[in-house]
Amino acid sequence: MSKIIIWKAYNSSLKEDTSLITLNNQGLKTSHIWIFWKSGAGKTYTMVSSVFWYIKSSFLEQNWDTFILIDPHNSFLPPLFWLLNDFIPSITENDPKKEQLSSVSLNRAYETIETYEYMKNIQNTHTGNNNLCYKGNIMQKKLNFNPLLCKDLIDDLSLLNIHTNNIVSSLKGCFDWSSFWPKNTSAIEGIVDAFLLFNTLKLRKWDTEWFYSLKDIFLYFDYLQKNKKTPPHIQQAIKEVSQSEYQDIRIKTQMIDQHFLYMEKNIQKDPSYYDTAITKLKVFSYELWDTFGFNSWISDLTLDLQEMMKEQTEMIRIYAFNLADFSMDERKIIIAFLIASSYFYGTRKNHTNPKLAKHYIVVDEFQSFLSIKGEKNPFIDLLEKAFNELRKFSIVYILAYQSVSYELKDLLNNLWVFIIFSLPPEQWTFFLPIINSWSEQELTEKDIANLNRWNFYIVFDTIDIWVQTISGFSWDFMEKNFRNILLSKSEITYEKE
């Protein structure tokens, strides 16, 4: 995909004298995009147009990309679905190259673009399944996943560390540094290792009636604090893995047993030893009980984090997360797991594949889930690695912010595209040096803070020139002419040369 046409620029003082702005992704070293704005500045129009163009181009050029769209308030998903619903039926209508699309009929198009919308609750009046239903061509699913249930461990236990790092990093990313001191982190890592093994043994034995979940981690800590010993069912689980017919599982038993004994000694010496971990993990015993698959059958789970991030062929997948009905704490934890998974599971893609499809991760109001209290959130460290490393795995982040904190400044060095709408003057101290490094006139904080609604500056680094700054205007996708451009197929070939 070479060009993204999503904005317009004024050529003169005449309102009608406008031109399209095209962004050539092939001229960028990375495609990560940050969008900064204050409420009502016009960010949604830019996000919807951009994401839709990526999806449309992926289909027409047969790139078979995956899109993970996270919308905390269900603001950009409805207009995006509206554009997609208008685009797909038009593929085979009145097209001079209709013969080339003979193998991609209308039905095939719907099969090729799979769209899932994950929600807290769904209203299904057609069947008895309370976890999923169809709304047009979108499969709506009740969000229910279990990070401790990893089916790839059935065949390869060497992946245990990847899953443990993903879960612990996600938990740490939800909170601030003080929630997880080293003693808490190492304790949780050991329990996660053990529960992953317990679930793996269940999978290998086809014992799928229930699985350990994040709630079980809280229940374990709670029992340990009250009784100063390991719960009987955990002792039984350790015995089962120690006597397992699988050698790779058995060799882990001694390590697991020692970890539980170590935790018993700590809690016997100091009953408050794991208080902060217990306080934070308690959220999985009430608010997030259902979402994180407490003791669920496999058939009850609607999201597989590893499946979402794996490579695909001849399929465009759209995972849309409508988090409007979740509480603020729920959103933070869900987003943390989705973003961490994009890093840990995304790095398992075969980056030497010249036709490697992209994974686009789009998050609106990204700052709202970061818990920052005068210091870096642990998750920001992970993002620094992700922005720097994941370009070779064809993973692209498009993140929108309403405000910028000082702690995010370290991330700016690894980003190549900024779209900056009107922001309060104090927010512009981050961006003025970058914008003014290449612009026709010296801009001040006042100039930028008083930008007209929908106006923005886009700053990007190219392979040839480090920094370029241009001004633009979000084009209304409801406007007939631009909507026709968005839905048009004439400027993009159907097959790669």
C-alpha positions, 0 to 999 in steps of 0.5 A, spaced: 500 500 500 503 506 497 498 512 498 493 514 504 489 519 502 485 522 508 486 529 508 485 536 504 489 542 504 487 549 502 491 552 496 488 559 497 483 563 501 478 560 497 474 555 501 473 551 494 480 551 492 483 545 496 487 539 494 488 532 497 494 530 502 497 523 500 501 520 505 506 515 502 508 510 507 513 507 503 517 513 504 517 512 512 522 508 516 516 506 521 508 507 520 506 509 527 502 515 528 500 519 534 494 524 534 494 529 539 488 533 540 483 536 545 475 534 545 472 537 539 478 538 535 476 533 529 480 527 531 475 522 530 474 524 522 482 523 521 482 517 525 476 514 521 478 516 514 485 513 516 483 506 518 478 505 513 483 507 508 488 502 511 483 496 511 480 498 504 487 498 501 489 491 504 483 488 501 484 491 494 491 490 494 490 483 498 495 484 503 491 480 508 492 485 514 489 485 521 486 491 525 485 491 532 481 497 534 480 499 541 475 504 542 473 506 549 467 510 548 465 507 542 466 514 538 470 512 532 467 505 531 460 506 528 462 511 522 468 506 521 463 500 520 458 505 516 463 506 511 465 498 511 458 496 510 458 501 504 464 499 501 464 491 501 457 491 497 460 496 491 466 492 490 463 488 484 458 493 482 459 498 475 466 496 475 470 496 469 475 490 472 469 486 474 472 480 470 478 480 475 474 480 481 470 474 478 474 470 484 472 475 489 464 475 489 460 479 494 460 473 498 467 472 498 468 479 500 464 478 506 468 471 507 475 475 506 473 481 511 472 478 518 469 483 523 468 482 530 466 487 535 467 485 542 463 488 548 461 487 555 454 485 554 450 483 547 443 483 546 442 476 542 434 475 541 435 470 535 439 464 539 440 461 546 448 463 545 449 469 550 456 470 548 455 472 540 450 474 535 450 477 528 449 485 527 449 485 519 456 482 517 459 484 524 459 478 529 458 481 536 461 477 541 461 478 549 468 479 551 471 473 555 478 471 555 483 467 559 490 469 559 492 463 563 489 459 558 495 458 552 493 452 547 500 453 544 503 450 550 500 443 549 506 442 543 511 447 546 513 448 553 519 453 551 514 458 550 512 459 557 516 465 559 513 469 553 506 468 556 508 469 563 512 476 561 506 478 557 501 477 563 506 480 568 507 486 564 500 487 563 498 487 570 504 492 572 502 496 566 495 497 569 498 500 575 504 504 578 511 502 580 509 502 587 503 496 586 509 491 584 515 492 588 520 486 586 517 482 591 510 482 588 513 481 581 517 475 583 511 472 587 506 473 581 511 470 576 511 464 580 504 463 581 503 465 573 508 460 571 504 454 576 497 456 573 500 456 566 502 449 567 496 446 571 492 449 565 497 446 560 496 439 563 488 440 563 489 441 556 493 435 554 488 431 558 482 434 555 480 436 562 476 442 559 471 443 564 474 449 568 481 452 568 485 457 572 484 464 571 486 471 574 481 470 579 484 464 582 491 468 583 487 473 587 484 467 591 490 464 592 493 470 595 487 471 599 487 464 602 495 464 603 494 471 607 488 468 612 491 461 613 499 462 612 499 456 607 498 453 600 490 451 599 489 444 598 487 444 591 493 447 589 497 442 593 493 437 589 495 440 582 502 440 584 502 433 585 498 432 579 504 435 575 509 432 579 506 425 577 504 427 570 506 422 564 509 428 560 517 429 562 517 437 560 511 438 565 514 434 571 521 437 570 518 444 572 515 441 579 521 442 583 521 449 581 513 450 583 514 447 589 519 451 592 516 457 590 510 456 594 514 454 600 518 460 599 511 464 599 509 460 605 515 462 609 514 470 607 507 470 609 508 467 616 514 472 617 510 478 615 502 477 614 502 484 610 508 481 605 503 481 599 498 486 601 499 491 595 499 485 590 492 482 593 489 489 593 490 490 586 489 483 584 482 483 587 479 487 581 479 480 578 474 477 583 468 482 582 469 487 576 473 483 571 470 476 573 466 474 567 471 478 562 477 474 564 474 467 564 474 465 571 473 457 570 470 458 563 470 452 559 474 453 552 467 454 548 465 460 553 471 464 551 470 469 545 478 471 544 484 468 544 490 473 544 495 469 541 490 467 535 489 475 534 496 476 533 498 470 529 500 471 521 494 470 517 493 468 509 488 470 505 484 473 510 483 480 513 481 480 520 478 486 524 478 486 532 474 492 534 473 493 542 467 497 544 469 498 551 463 504 552 460 499 557 466 497 561 468 501 567 475 506 567 479 500 571 476 495 567 478 499 560 485 500 563 486 493 564 483 490 558 487 495 554 493 493 557 493 486 556 491 487 548 497 492 548 502 487 551 500 481 547 501 485 541 508 486 543 510 479 546 506 475 541 507 480 535 515 478 536 513 471 534 511 473 527 516 471 521 519 477 520 524 475 514 517 473 510 517 479 505 510 478 504 509 479 512 502 482 513 501 488 518 498 488 524 495 495 526 493 497 533 489 503 533 487 506 540 483 512 542 484 516 548 490 512 549 492 516 555 486 514 559 489 508 561 496 510 563 496 510 571 502 516 572 504 519 578 510 523 577 514 517 574 514 512 569 508 507 568 512 500 567 508 500 561 511 506 558 518 502 558 514 496 554 512 501 549 519 504 548 521 497 546 515 496 542 515 502 537 523 501 536 523 493 535 516 492 532 517 495 525 521 489 523 515 485 525 510 489 521 506 492 527 503 499 526 501 503 532 496 509 531 494 512 538 490 518 539 491 522 546 487 528 549 493 530 553 500 529 553 504 528 560 511 529 561 512 521 562 511 520 555 516 524 552 521 519 552 517 515 547 517 521 542 524 519 539 521 512 536 515 515 533 515 518 525 508 521 524 505 526 529 498 529 527 497 535 532 490 538 533 489 544 537 491 543 544 492 548 551 498 552 550 502 548 556 501 542 552 505 545 546 512 545 549 513 538 547 512 539 540 514 546 538 521 544 537 519 539 532 514 543 528 519 549 528 525 545 525 522 545 518 516 550 517 516 556 513 515 560 519 516 560 526 510 558 530 509 559 538 504 556 543 499 561 542 499 560 534 498 552 535 493 553 541 488 557 537 488 552 531 481 552 527 477 546 529 479 540 524 486 544 522 492 540 524 499 540 523 502 533 521 510 532 522 513 526 519 520 523 518 522 520 511 527 516 509 531 522 505 529 528 510 529 527 517 523 532 519 517 535 515 511 539 517 505 541 513 498 543 515 492 540 513 485 539 515 480 533 516 476 532 511 468 530 513 467 523 511 460 525 511 461 530 505 459 526 499 465 528 495 470 526 500 466 520 501 466 518 494 473 518 494 474 514 500 469 509 497 473 509 490 477 503 487 479 507 481 486 509 484 488 502 487 490 496 483 486 489 485 492 485 484 500 486 486 504 486 480 
